[in-house]
Protein backbone atom coordinates (compact mmCIF):
# COMPACT_ATOMS: atom_id res chain seq x y z
CA UNK A 1 0.00 0.00 0.00
CA UNK A 2 1.54 3.28 -1.09
CA UNK A 3 1.62 5.97 1.57
CA UNK A 4 3.23 9.29 2.47
CA UNK A 5 4.36 11.22 5.52
CA UNK A 6 5.02 14.90 6.13
CA UNK A 7 6.73 15.69 9.45
CA UNK A 8 5.94 19.02 11.06
CA UNK A 9 8.08 21.44 13.08
CA UNK A 10 6.85 19.72 16.23
CA UNK A 11 7.87 16.23 15.08
CA UNK A 12 11.55 16.48 16.14
CA UNK A 13 10.52 18.22 19.37
CA UNK A 14 8.25 15.31 20.34
CA UNK A 15 10.83 12.74 19.29
CA UNK A 16 13.54 14.53 21.29
CA UNK A 17 11.37 14.41 24.41
CA UNK A 18 10.68 10.69 23.92
CA UNK A 19 14.21 9.60 23.06
CA UNK A 20 16.37 12.10 24.93
CA UNK A 21 18.18 12.92 21.69
CA UNK A 22 18.41 16.70 21.84
CA UNK A 23 21.17 17.16 19.31
CA UNK A 24 20.72 20.81 18.20
CA UNK A 25 20.75 19.80 14.50
CA UNK A 26 17.21 18.53 15.21
CA UNK A 27 16.00 21.51 17.20
CA UNK A 28 17.85 24.66 16.12
CA UNK A 29 17.81 25.99 12.55
CA UNK A 30 20.94 28.11 12.95
CA UNK A 31 22.98 25.24 14.36
CA UNK A 32 21.72 22.86 11.66
CA UNK A 33 22.71 25.31 8.91
CA UNK A 34 26.10 25.69 10.52
CA UNK A 35 26.48 21.92 10.26
CA UNK A 36 25.77 22.07 6.52
CA UNK A 37 22.03 21.31 6.41
CA UNK A 38 19.29 23.46 4.91
CA UNK A 39 17.63 23.74 8.30
CA UNK A 40 16.88 21.55 11.29
CA UNK A 41 16.49 17.90 10.34
CA UNK A 42 14.15 15.19 11.62
CA UNK A 43 15.81 12.45 13.69
CA UNK A 44 16.91 9.57 11.49
CA UNK A 45 15.39 7.05 13.90
CA UNK A 46 12.05 8.85 13.66
CA UNK A 47 12.19 8.65 9.87
CA UNK A 48 13.17 4.98 10.14
CA UNK A 49 10.26 4.21 12.47
CA UNK A 50 7.84 5.77 10.01
CA UNK A 51 9.41 3.83 7.13
CA UNK A 52 9.03 0.59 9.08
CA UNK A 53 5.32 1.27 9.55
CA UNK A 54 4.98 2.17 5.88
CA UNK A 55 6.69 -1.12 4.97
CA UNK A 56 4.06 -2.98 6.99
CA UNK A 57 1.52 -1.85 4.41
CA UNK A 58 3.20 -4.12 1.86
CA UNK A 59 3.33 -7.21 4.11
CA UNK A 60 0.48 -9.60 4.98
CA UNK A 61 -1.70 -8.22 7.77
CA UNK A 62 -1.04 -11.15 10.12
CA UNK A 63 2.72 -10.61 10.13
CA UNK A 64 4.93 -8.44 12.34
CA UNK A 65 8.22 -6.63 11.81
CA UNK A 66 11.12 -8.97 12.57
CA UNK A 67 14.18 -7.33 11.02
CA UNK A 68 15.40 -4.27 9.14
CA UNK A 69 18.50 -2.97 7.41
CA UNK A 70 18.52 0.66 6.27
CA UNK A 71 21.14 3.10 5.05
CA UNK A 72 20.30 6.78 5.32
CA UNK A 73 20.99 8.61 2.06
CA UNK A 74 19.51 12.06 2.66
CA UNK A 75 18.10 13.92 5.69
CA UNK A 76 14.44 14.87 6.01
CA UNK A 77 13.36 18.38 6.98
CA UNK A 78 10.01 19.35 8.50
CA UNK A 79 7.31 20.04 5.87
CA UNK A 80 8.97 17.76 3.31
CA UNK A 81 6.69 15.00 2.03
CA UNK A 82 8.17 11.51 2.00
CA UNK A 83 6.49 9.09 -0.41
CA UNK A 84 6.65 5.35 0.26
CA UNK A 85 6.30 2.58 -2.33
CA UNK A 86 7.54 -0.97 -2.06
CA UNK A 87 7.72 -4.52 -3.33
CA UNK A 88 7.55 -7.80 -1.41
CA UNK A 89 9.25 -11.16 -1.85
CA UNK A 90 8.21 -14.23 0.15
CA UNK A 91 10.67 -16.97 1.13
CA UNK A 92 10.25 -19.69 3.75
CA UNK A 93 7.33 -17.87 5.34
CA UNK A 94 9.19 -14.57 5.68
CA UNK A 95 8.23 -11.49 3.70
CA UNK A 96 11.00 -9.10 2.67
CA UNK A 97 9.78 -5.62 1.80
CA UNK A 98 12.12 -3.48 -0.27
CA UNK A 99 10.89 0.03 0.44
CA UNK A 100 11.36 3.10 -1.70
CA UNK A 101 11.31 6.26 0.42
CA UNK A 102 11.60 9.40 -1.68
CA UNK A 103 11.30 13.18 -1.54
CA UNK A 104 10.45 14.61 -4.97
CA UNK A 105 11.86 11.47 -6.59
CA UNK A 106 15.13 11.47 -4.59
CA UNK A 107 15.74 8.50 -2.31
CA UNK A 108 16.28 9.24 1.35
CA UNK A 109 17.16 5.59 2.12
CA UNK A 110 19.12 3.07 0.08
CA UNK A 111 18.85 0.21 0.74
CA UNK A 112 15.73 0.03 2.90
CA UNK A 113 14.84 -3.60 3.63
CA UNK A 114 12.25 -4.74 6.17
CA UNK A 115 11.45 -8.38 7.00
CA UNK A 116 8.06 -9.48 8.33
CA UNK A 117 7.11 -12.88 9.71
CA UNK A 118 4.38 -14.78 11.54
CA UNK A 119 3.60 -13.13 14.87
CA UNK A 120 3.72 -16.54 16.57
CA UNK A 121 7.29 -17.29 15.49
CA UNK A 122 10.40 -15.80 17.07
CA UNK A 123 13.22 -15.03 14.65
CA UNK A 124 16.59 -16.68 15.21
CA UNK A 125 19.49 -14.67 16.56
CA UNK A 126 21.90 -14.03 13.66
CA UNK A 127 25.11 -16.10 13.86
CA UNK A 128 27.25 -12.95 13.85
CA UNK A 129 25.47 -11.60 16.95
CA UNK A 130 26.79 -12.28 20.45
CA UNK A 131 24.45 -11.98 23.42
CA UNK A 132 27.15 -12.53 26.03
CA UNK A 133 27.71 -9.67 28.44
CA UNK A 134 31.20 -8.18 28.43
CA UNK A 135 33.07 -5.93 30.84
CA UNK A 136 33.32 -3.28 28.11
CA UNK A 137 29.54 -3.15 27.62
CA UNK A 138 27.91 0.19 28.37
CA UNK A 139 24.45 -0.16 29.92
CA UNK A 140 21.92 2.62 29.60
CA UNK A 141 19.49 3.59 32.31
CA UNK A 142 16.25 1.57 32.42
CA UNK A 143 13.49 3.27 30.47
CA UNK A 144 9.76 2.81 30.07
CA UNK A 145 6.99 4.62 28.28
CA UNK A 146 3.46 5.34 29.37
CA UNK A 147 0.53 4.67 27.09
CA UNK A 148 0.31 8.43 26.48
CA UNK A 149 3.92 8.52 25.32
CA UNK A 150 3.36 5.54 23.06
CA UNK A 151 0.42 7.38 21.52
CA UNK A 152 2.65 10.41 20.94
CA UNK A 153 5.23 8.14 19.27
CA UNK A 154 2.58 6.57 17.06
CA UNK A 155 1.28 10.00 16.16
CA UNK A 156 4.58 11.31 14.80
CA UNK A 157 5.49 8.07 12.98
CA UNK A 158 2.15 7.46 11.27
CA UNK A 159 2.22 7.34 7.46
CA UNK A 160 -1.03 8.07 5.65
CA UNK A 161 -2.89 5.91 4.93
CA UNK A 162 -1.75 3.45 7.56
CA UNK A 163 -2.77 1.28 10.48
CA UNK A 164 -2.40 2.90 13.90
CA UNK A 165 -2.97 -0.25 15.95
CA UNK A 166 -0.41 -1.90 18.19
CA UNK A 167 2.84 -0.59 19.61
CA UNK A 168 5.47 -0.15 16.86
CA UNK A 169 8.41 -2.50 17.41
CA UNK A 170 10.85 0.38 16.91
CA UNK A 171 9.72 1.83 20.26
CA UNK A 172 12.23 -0.41 22.02
CA UNK A 173 15.10 1.52 20.37
CA UNK A 174 14.09 4.87 21.86
CA UNK A 175 16.39 4.23 24.81
CA UNK A 176 19.49 3.86 22.64
CA UNK A 177 20.36 7.55 22.94
CA UNK A 178 21.18 7.33 26.66
CA UNK A 179 23.35 4.22 26.20
CA UNK A 180 25.11 5.66 23.16
CA UNK A 181 25.76 8.90 25.02
CA UNK A 182 27.43 6.98 27.83
CA UNK A 183 29.44 4.91 25.36
CA UNK A 184 30.67 7.95 23.49
CA UNK A 185 31.57 9.74 26.72
CA UNK A 186 34.70 7.60 26.77
CA UNK A 187 35.46 7.95 23.06
CA UNK A 188 37.86 10.64 21.96
CA UNK A 189 36.69 11.98 18.59
CA UNK A 190 39.20 12.64 15.82
CA UNK A 191 41.15 15.86 16.28
CA UNK A 192 39.94 17.13 12.93
CA UNK A 193 36.63 19.10 13.23
CA UNK A 194 33.57 17.25 12.06
CA UNK A 195 29.98 16.18 12.72
CA UNK A 196 28.52 12.84 13.81
CA UNK A 197 25.99 11.49 11.28
CA UNK A 198 23.77 8.41 11.67
CA UNK A 199 24.57 6.46 8.52
CA UNK A 200 23.02 3.00 8.84
CA UNK A 201 20.79 0.99 11.18
CA UNK A 202 20.05 -2.71 11.42
CA UNK A 203 17.89 -4.56 13.90
CA UNK A 204 16.12 -7.82 14.70
CA UNK A 205 13.01 -7.87 16.90
CA UNK A 206 12.26 -10.93 19.05
CA UNK A 207 9.21 -10.03 21.13
CA UNK A 208 6.42 -7.42 21.18
CA UNK A 209 7.08 -4.09 22.84
CA UNK A 210 4.67 -2.94 25.54
CA UNK A 211 3.88 0.25 27.39
CA UNK A 212 4.81 0.43 31.09
CA UNK A 213 7.57 -2.19 30.79
CA UNK A 214 11.17 -1.38 31.76
CA UNK A 215 13.75 -1.87 29.01
CA UNK A 216 17.53 -1.54 28.97
CA UNK A 217 19.81 -0.93 26.01
CA UNK A 218 23.30 -2.45 26.25
CA UNK A 219 25.91 -1.03 23.90
CA UNK A 220 28.56 -3.64 23.12
CA UNK A 221 31.39 -1.13 23.10
CA UNK A 222 34.11 -3.78 23.10
CA UNK A 223 32.79 -5.14 19.82
CA UNK A 224 32.62 -1.84 17.96
CA UNK A 225 34.67 -1.42 14.81
CA UNK A 226 36.31 1.78 13.57
CA UNK A 227 37.48 2.30 10.03
CA UNK A 228 38.41 5.33 7.90
CA UNK A 229 36.27 6.36 4.96
CA UNK A 230 36.54 8.91 2.18
CA UNK A 231 34.42 11.32 4.24
CA UNK A 232 35.83 10.72 7.71
CA UNK A 233 35.67 7.86 10.21
CA UNK A 234 32.96 5.17 10.39
CA UNK A 235 32.08 3.51 13.71
CA UNK A 236 29.89 0.40 13.85
CA UNK A 237 28.36 -0.25 17.28
CA UNK A 238 26.37 -3.42 18.09
CA UNK A 239 23.66 -3.30 20.73
CA UNK A 240 21.24 -5.50 22.67
CA UNK A 241 17.88 -4.43 24.11
CA UNK A 242 16.44 -6.49 26.97
CA UNK A 243 13.69 -6.18 29.55
CA UNK A 244 15.20 -4.80 32.74
CA UNK A 245 13.98 -7.42 35.23
CA UNK A 246 13.70 -10.71 33.35
CA UNK A 247 16.50 -9.90 30.87
CA UNK A 248 14.24 -11.19 28.11
CA UNK A 249 15.69 -10.52 24.67
CA UNK A 250 13.83 -7.78 22.80
CA UNK A 251 16.14 -6.64 19.99
CA UNK A 252 19.68 -6.89 18.65
CA UNK A 253 21.36 -4.94 15.90
CA UNK A 254 23.95 -2.30 15.13
CA UNK A 255 24.15 1.35 14.24
CA UNK A 256 26.78 2.85 11.97
CA UNK A 257 27.85 6.40 12.75
CA UNK A 258 29.99 8.53 10.47
CA UNK A 259 32.24 11.23 11.87
CA UNK A 260 32.20 13.42 8.74
CA UNK A 261 35.12 15.80 8.56
CA UNK A 262 34.32 19.46 7.94
CA UNK A 263 35.18 20.22 4.34
CA UNK A 264 36.64 23.61 5.23
CA UNK A 265 39.02 22.20 7.86
C-alpha positions as a Markdown table, in Angstrom:
| # | Residue | x | y | z |
|---|---|---|---|---|
| 1 | Unk | 0.0 | 0.0 | 0.0 |
| 2 | Unk | 1.5 | 3.3 | -1.1 |
| 3 | Unk | 1.6 | 6.0 | 1.6 |
| 4 | Unk | 3.2 | 9.3 | 2.5 |
| 5 | Unk | 4.4 | 11.2 | 5.5 |
| 6 | Unk | 5.0 | 14.9 | 6.1 |
| 7 | Unk | 6.7 | 15.7 | 9.4 |
| 8 | Unk | 5.9 | 19.0 | 11.1 |
| 9 | Unk | 8.1 | 21.4 | 13.1 |
| 10 | Unk | 6.8 | 19.7 | 16.2 |
| 11 | Unk | 7.9 | 16.2 | 15.1 |
| 12 | Unk | 11.6 | 16.5 | 16.1 |
| 13 | Unk | 10.5 | 18.2 | 19.4 |
| 14 | Unk | 8.2 | 15.3 | 20.3 |
| 15 | Unk | 10.8 | 12.7 | 19.3 |
| 16 | Unk | 13.5 | 14.5 | 21.3 |
| 17 | Unk | 11.4 | 14.4 | 24.4 |
| 18 | Unk | 10.7 | 10.7 | 23.9 |
| 19 | Unk | 14.2 | 9.6 | 23.1 |
| 20 | Unk | 16.4 | 12.1 | 24.9 |
| 21 | Unk | 18.2 | 12.9 | 21.7 |
| 22 | Unk | 18.4 | 16.7 | 21.8 |
| 23 | Unk | 21.2 | 17.2 | 19.3 |
| 24 | Unk | 20.7 | 20.8 | 18.2 |
| 25 | Unk | 20.8 | 19.8 | 14.5 |
| 26 | Unk | 17.2 | 18.5 | 15.2 |
| 27 | Unk | 16.0 | 21.5 | 17.2 |
| 28 | Unk | 17.9 | 24.7 | 16.1 |
| 29 | Unk | 17.8 | 26.0 | 12.6 |
| 30 | Unk | 20.9 | 28.1 | 12.9 |
| 31 | Unk | 23.0 | 25.2 | 14.4 |
| 32 | Unk | 21.7 | 22.9 | 11.7 |
| 33 | Unk | 22.7 | 25.3 | 8.9 |
| 34 | Unk | 26.1 | 25.7 | 10.5 |
| 35 | Unk | 26.5 | 21.9 | 10.3 |
| 36 | Unk | 25.8 | 22.1 | 6.5 |
| 37 | Unk | 22.0 | 21.3 | 6.4 |
| 38 | Unk | 19.3 | 23.5 | 4.9 |
| 39 | Unk | 17.6 | 23.7 | 8.3 |
| 40 | Unk | 16.9 | 21.5 | 11.3 |
| 41 | Unk | 16.5 | 17.9 | 10.3 |
| 42 | Unk | 14.2 | 15.2 | 11.6 |
| 43 | Unk | 15.8 | 12.5 | 13.7 |
| 44 | Unk | 16.9 | 9.6 | 11.5 |
| 45 | Unk | 15.4 | 7.0 | 13.9 |
| 46 | Unk | 12.1 | 8.8 | 13.7 |
| 47 | Unk | 12.2 | 8.6 | 9.9 |
| 48 | Unk | 13.2 | 5.0 | 10.1 |
| 49 | Unk | 10.3 | 4.2 | 12.5 |
| 50 | Unk | 7.8 | 5.8 | 10.0 |
| 51 | Unk | 9.4 | 3.8 | 7.1 |
| 52 | Unk | 9.0 | 0.6 | 9.1 |
| 53 | Unk | 5.3 | 1.3 | 9.5 |
| 54 | Unk | 5.0 | 2.2 | 5.9 |
| 55 | Unk | 6.7 | -1.1 | 5.0 |
| 56 | Unk | 4.1 | -3.0 | 7.0 |
| 57 | Unk | 1.5 | -1.8 | 4.4 |
| 58 | Unk | 3.2 | -4.1 | 1.9 |
| 59 | Unk | 3.3 | -7.2 | 4.1 |
| 60 | Unk | 0.5 | -9.6 | 5.0 |
| 61 | Unk | -1.7 | -8.2 | 7.8 |
| 62 | Unk | -1.0 | -11.2 | 10.1 |
| 63 | Unk | 2.7 | -10.6 | 10.1 |
| 64 | Unk | 4.9 | -8.4 | 12.3 |
| 65 | Unk | 8.2 | -6.6 | 11.8 |
| 66 | Unk | 11.1 | -9.0 | 12.6 |
| 67 | Unk | 14.2 | -7.3 | 11.0 |
| 68 | Unk | 15.4 | -4.3 | 9.1 |
| 69 | Unk | 18.5 | -3.0 | 7.4 |
| 70 | Unk | 18.5 | 0.7 | 6.3 |
| 71 | Unk | 21.1 | 3.1 | 5.0 |
| 72 | Unk | 20.3 | 6.8 | 5.3 |
| 73 | Unk | 21.0 | 8.6 | 2.1 |
| 74 | Unk | 19.5 | 12.1 | 2.7 |
| 75 | Unk | 18.1 | 13.9 | 5.7 |
| 76 | Unk | 14.4 | 14.9 | 6.0 |
| 77 | Unk | 13.4 | 18.4 | 7.0 |
| 78 | Unk | 10.0 | 19.3 | 8.5 |
| 79 | Unk | 7.3 | 20.0 | 5.9 |
| 80 | Unk | 9.0 | 17.8 | 3.3 |
| 81 | Unk | 6.7 | 15.0 | 2.0 |
| 82 | Unk | 8.2 | 11.5 | 2.0 |
| 83 | Unk | 6.5 | 9.1 | -0.4 |
| 84 | Unk | 6.7 | 5.3 | 0.3 |
| 85 | Unk | 6.3 | 2.6 | -2.3 |
| 86 | Unk | 7.5 | -1.0 | -2.1 |
| 87 | Unk | 7.7 | -4.5 | -3.3 |
| 88 | Unk | 7.5 | -7.8 | -1.4 |
| 89 | Unk | 9.2 | -11.2 | -1.9 |
| 90 | Unk | 8.2 | -14.2 | 0.1 |
| 91 | Unk | 10.7 | -17.0 | 1.1 |
| 92 | Unk | 10.3 | -19.7 | 3.8 |
| 93 | Unk | 7.3 | -17.9 | 5.3 |
| 94 | Unk | 9.2 | -14.6 | 5.7 |
| 95 | Unk | 8.2 | -11.5 | 3.7 |
| 96 | Unk | 11.0 | -9.1 | 2.7 |
| 97 | Unk | 9.8 | -5.6 | 1.8 |
| 98 | Unk | 12.1 | -3.5 | -0.3 |
| 99 | Unk | 10.9 | 0.0 | 0.4 |
| 100 | Unk | 11.4 | 3.1 | -1.7 |
| 101 | Unk | 11.3 | 6.3 | 0.4 |
| 102 | Unk | 11.6 | 9.4 | -1.7 |
| 103 | Unk | 11.3 | 13.2 | -1.5 |
| 104 | Unk | 10.5 | 14.6 | -5.0 |
| 105 | Unk | 11.9 | 11.5 | -6.6 |
| 106 | Unk | 15.1 | 11.5 | -4.6 |
| 107 | Unk | 15.7 | 8.5 | -2.3 |
| 108 | Unk | 16.3 | 9.2 | 1.4 |
| 109 | Unk | 17.2 | 5.6 | 2.1 |
| 110 | Unk | 19.1 | 3.1 | 0.1 |
| 111 | Unk | 18.9 | 0.2 | 0.7 |
| 112 | Unk | 15.7 | 0.0 | 2.9 |
| 113 | Unk | 14.8 | -3.6 | 3.6 |
| 114 | Unk | 12.2 | -4.7 | 6.2 |
| 115 | Unk | 11.5 | -8.4 | 7.0 |
| 116 | Unk | 8.1 | -9.5 | 8.3 |
| 117 | Unk | 7.1 | -12.9 | 9.7 |
| 118 | Unk | 4.4 | -14.8 | 11.5 |
| 119 | Unk | 3.6 | -13.1 | 14.9 |
| 120 | Unk | 3.7 | -16.5 | 16.6 |
| 121 | Unk | 7.3 | -17.3 | 15.5 |
| 122 | Unk | 10.4 | -15.8 | 17.1 |
| 123 | Unk | 13.2 | -15.0 | 14.6 |
| 124 | Unk | 16.6 | -16.7 | 15.2 |
| 125 | Unk | 19.5 | -14.7 | 16.6 |
| 126 | Unk | 21.9 | -14.0 | 13.7 |
| 127 | Unk | 25.1 | -16.1 | 13.9 |
| 128 | Unk | 27.2 | -12.9 | 13.8 |
| 129 | Unk | 25.5 | -11.6 | 17.0 |
| 130 | Unk | 26.8 | -12.3 | 20.5 |
| 131 | Unk | 24.4 | -12.0 | 23.4 |
| 132 | Unk | 27.2 | -12.5 | 26.0 |
| 133 | Unk | 27.7 | -9.7 | 28.4 |
| 134 | Unk | 31.2 | -8.2 | 28.4 |
| 135 | Unk | 33.1 | -5.9 | 30.8 |
| 136 | Unk | 33.3 | -3.3 | 28.1 |
| 137 | Unk | 29.5 | -3.2 | 27.6 |
| 138 | Unk | 27.9 | 0.2 | 28.4 |
| 139 | Unk | 24.5 | -0.2 | 29.9 |
| 140 | Unk | 21.9 | 2.6 | 29.6 |
| 141 | Unk | 19.5 | 3.6 | 32.3 |
| 142 | Unk | 16.2 | 1.6 | 32.4 |
| 143 | Unk | 13.5 | 3.3 | 30.5 |
| 144 | Unk | 9.8 | 2.8 | 30.1 |
| 145 | Unk | 7.0 | 4.6 | 28.3 |
| 146 | Unk | 3.5 | 5.3 | 29.4 |
| 147 | Unk | 0.5 | 4.7 | 27.1 |
| 148 | Unk | 0.3 | 8.4 | 26.5 |
| 149 | Unk | 3.9 | 8.5 | 25.3 |
| 150 | Unk | 3.4 | 5.5 | 23.1 |
| 151 | Unk | 0.4 | 7.4 | 21.5 |
| 152 | Unk | 2.7 | 10.4 | 20.9 |
| 153 | Unk | 5.2 | 8.1 | 19.3 |
| 154 | Unk | 2.6 | 6.6 | 17.1 |
| 155 | Unk | 1.3 | 10.0 | 16.2 |
| 156 | Unk | 4.6 | 11.3 | 14.8 |
| 157 | Unk | 5.5 | 8.1 | 13.0 |
| 158 | Unk | 2.1 | 7.5 | 11.3 |
| 159 | Unk | 2.2 | 7.3 | 7.5 |
| 160 | Unk | -1.0 | 8.1 | 5.6 |
| 161 | Unk | -2.9 | 5.9 | 4.9 |
| 162 | Unk | -1.8 | 3.5 | 7.6 |
| 163 | Unk | -2.8 | 1.3 | 10.5 |
| 164 | Unk | -2.4 | 2.9 | 13.9 |
| 165 | Unk | -3.0 | -0.2 | 16.0 |
| 166 | Unk | -0.4 | -1.9 | 18.2 |
| 167 | Unk | 2.8 | -0.6 | 19.6 |
| 168 | Unk | 5.5 | -0.2 | 16.9 |
| 169 | Unk | 8.4 | -2.5 | 17.4 |
| 170 | Unk | 10.8 | 0.4 | 16.9 |
| 171 | Unk | 9.7 | 1.8 | 20.3 |
| 172 | Unk | 12.2 | -0.4 | 22.0 |
| 173 | Unk | 15.1 | 1.5 | 20.4 |
| 174 | Unk | 14.1 | 4.9 | 21.9 |
| 175 | Unk | 16.4 | 4.2 | 24.8 |
| 176 | Unk | 19.5 | 3.9 | 22.6 |
| 177 | Unk | 20.4 | 7.6 | 22.9 |
| 178 | Unk | 21.2 | 7.3 | 26.7 |
| 179 | Unk | 23.3 | 4.2 | 26.2 |
| 180 | Unk | 25.1 | 5.7 | 23.2 |
| 181 | Unk | 25.8 | 8.9 | 25.0 |
| 182 | Unk | 27.4 | 7.0 | 27.8 |
| 183 | Unk | 29.4 | 4.9 | 25.4 |
| 184 | Unk | 30.7 | 8.0 | 23.5 |
| 185 | Unk | 31.6 | 9.7 | 26.7 |
| 186 | Unk | 34.7 | 7.6 | 26.8 |
| 187 | Unk | 35.5 | 7.9 | 23.1 |
| 188 | Unk | 37.9 | 10.6 | 22.0 |
| 189 | Unk | 36.7 | 12.0 | 18.6 |
| 190 | Unk | 39.2 | 12.6 | 15.8 |
| 191 | Unk | 41.1 | 15.9 | 16.3 |
| 192 | Unk | 39.9 | 17.1 | 12.9 |
| 193 | Unk | 36.6 | 19.1 | 13.2 |
| 194 | Unk | 33.6 | 17.3 | 12.1 |
| 195 | Unk | 30.0 | 16.2 | 12.7 |
| 196 | Unk | 28.5 | 12.8 | 13.8 |
| 197 | Unk | 26.0 | 11.5 | 11.3 |
| 198 | Unk | 23.8 | 8.4 | 11.7 |
| 199 | Unk | 24.6 | 6.5 | 8.5 |
| 200 | Unk | 23.0 | 3.0 | 8.8 |
| 201 | Unk | 20.8 | 1.0 | 11.2 |
| 202 | Unk | 20.0 | -2.7 | 11.4 |
| 203 | Unk | 17.9 | -4.6 | 13.9 |
| 204 | Unk | 16.1 | -7.8 | 14.7 |
| 205 | Unk | 13.0 | -7.9 | 16.9 |
| 206 | Unk | 12.3 | -10.9 | 19.1 |
| 207 | Unk | 9.2 | -10.0 | 21.1 |
| 208 | Unk | 6.4 | -7.4 | 21.2 |
| 209 | Unk | 7.1 | -4.1 | 22.8 |
| 210 | Unk | 4.7 | -2.9 | 25.5 |
| 211 | Unk | 3.9 | 0.2 | 27.4 |
| 212 | Unk | 4.8 | 0.4 | 31.1 |
| 213 | Unk | 7.6 | -2.2 | 30.8 |
| 214 | Unk | 11.2 | -1.4 | 31.8 |
| 215 | Unk | 13.8 | -1.9 | 29.0 |
| 216 | Unk | 17.5 | -1.5 | 29.0 |
| 217 | Unk | 19.8 | -0.9 | 26.0 |
| 218 | Unk | 23.3 | -2.5 | 26.3 |
| 219 | Unk | 25.9 | -1.0 | 23.9 |
| 220 | Unk | 28.6 | -3.6 | 23.1 |
| 221 | Unk | 31.4 | -1.1 | 23.1 |
| 222 | Unk | 34.1 | -3.8 | 23.1 |
| 223 | Unk | 32.8 | -5.1 | 19.8 |
| 224 | Unk | 32.6 | -1.8 | 18.0 |
| 225 | Unk | 34.7 | -1.4 | 14.8 |
| 226 | Unk | 36.3 | 1.8 | 13.6 |
| 227 | Unk | 37.5 | 2.3 | 10.0 |
| 228 | Unk | 38.4 | 5.3 | 7.9 |
| 229 | Unk | 36.3 | 6.4 | 5.0 |
| 230 | Unk | 36.5 | 8.9 | 2.2 |
| 231 | Unk | 34.4 | 11.3 | 4.2 |
| 232 | Unk | 35.8 | 10.7 | 7.7 |
| 233 | Unk | 35.7 | 7.9 | 10.2 |
| 234 | Unk | 33.0 | 5.2 | 10.4 |
| 235 | Unk | 32.1 | 3.5 | 13.7 |
| 236 | Unk | 29.9 | 0.4 | 13.9 |
| 237 | Unk | 28.4 | -0.2 | 17.3 |
| 238 | Unk | 26.4 | -3.4 | 18.1 |
| 239 | Unk | 23.7 | -3.3 | 20.7 |
| 240 | Unk | 21.2 | -5.5 | 22.7 |
| 241 | Unk | 17.9 | -4.4 | 24.1 |
| 242 | Unk | 16.4 | -6.5 | 27.0 |
| 243 | Unk | 13.7 | -6.2 | 29.5 |
| 244 | Unk | 15.2 | -4.8 | 32.7 |
| 245 | Unk | 14.0 | -7.4 | 35.2 |
| 246 | Unk | 13.7 | -10.7 | 33.4 |
| 247 | Unk | 16.5 | -9.9 | 30.9 |
| 248 | Unk | 14.2 | -11.2 | 28.1 |
| 249 | Unk | 15.7 | -10.5 | 24.7 |
| 250 | Unk | 13.8 | -7.8 | 22.8 |
| 251 | Unk | 16.1 | -6.6 | 20.0 |
| 252 | Unk | 19.7 | -6.9 | 18.6 |
| 253 | Unk | 21.4 | -4.9 | 15.9 |
| 254 | Unk | 23.9 | -2.3 | 15.1 |
| 255 | Unk | 24.1 | 1.4 | 14.2 |
| 256 | Unk | 26.8 | 2.8 | 12.0 |
| 257 | Unk | 27.8 | 6.4 | 12.8 |
| 258 | Unk | 30.0 | 8.5 | 10.5 |
| 259 | Unk | 32.2 | 11.2 | 11.9 |
| 260 | Unk | 32.2 | 13.4 | 8.7 |
| 261 | Unk | 35.1 | 15.8 | 8.6 |
| 262 | Unk | 34.3 | 19.5 | 7.9 |
| 263 | Unk | 35.2 | 20.2 | 4.3 |
| 264 | Unk | 36.6 | 23.6 | 5.2 |
| 265 | Unk | 39.0 | 22.2 | 7.9 |
